[in-house]
């Protein structure tokens, strides 16, 4: 095993530990948020997130500000995977890439089939995402039943899923567009890349300052400001050699794990899962939008992941890792149906003018994500004992 793979193993284990803990914390904060929203102080609780500070509501600051840091971490993880991880070898990267493509396309097609030419067609991106924290949380509970390569596979295709969600947000969920502000954001990004590639500036400070400026211009451009987080990640220097100690990218990723897992995502859950459960809420689950979300996550994810991986392997484009069986891929696809963070995020962008539609969509996301988590756990519980004896 070369040094890069040893370093990756240490990095991956820290990432895995923080993500599984984050999944548990997200469940707790989601339950707290729902209980508060439906308590006697529910109106005050929901109004809290609409308090305006410096021209934006607290909810807006969280979703367009704090979540940039979450997307920065996602970008840093993706950068690491591309340089020294599962995506660094093209042959190895193909399987999770196919899994991610299938896991985005099939749920999107399912949602589209229910919502074509309706006011809720814009929710097509909601069932396309995978929540890394919750998916890894379920794998962590299952312990050593899960092969190491399956954990890496799930992380790889979930990160690519998130990248797909970012592209979707940038292209399809842009309400107002300003070319001048976008060009200003791209200019700042170009300067940061020059600092990295040409001048080899290794201090994090100029990149972070530039990132804040780029975020402001991106916010003003109309393209969702969180895109700046991904862009900043790829401007920060990454060194394949000694990245565990010296690389600014690795240092920042390591620093952000706990704040994102234990502060930013729980705050996001509090601000975005305050769903008021009204009489007749179950009827909303039968709406075209809710059915598209639930069937997309619960059925579309495993179907898309499994089908495209099978086609890729059967045609010889790529191969299964030696310690994985098809039941592992199907189980990973089931866990991919845990949408949560990204699905809720896209919901807020898809239906900005309809609180009722947002609430119904969020309830569908929560129920589908819970179902996918339970079904995935049961699936691995039933089949991984057999897998370990193969």
PyMOL commands that set and color helices and strands:
alter all, ss='L'
color gray80, all
select helices_A, chain A and resi 3-37+42-48+58-84+90-115+121-128+132-145+148-172+179-197+205-221+227-233+248-272+281-284+288-314+326-335+340-350+355-388
alter helices_A, ss='H'
color red, helices_A
select strands_A, chain A and resi 52-53+56-57
alter strands_A, ss='S'
color yellow, strands_A
deselect
rebuild
show_as cartoon
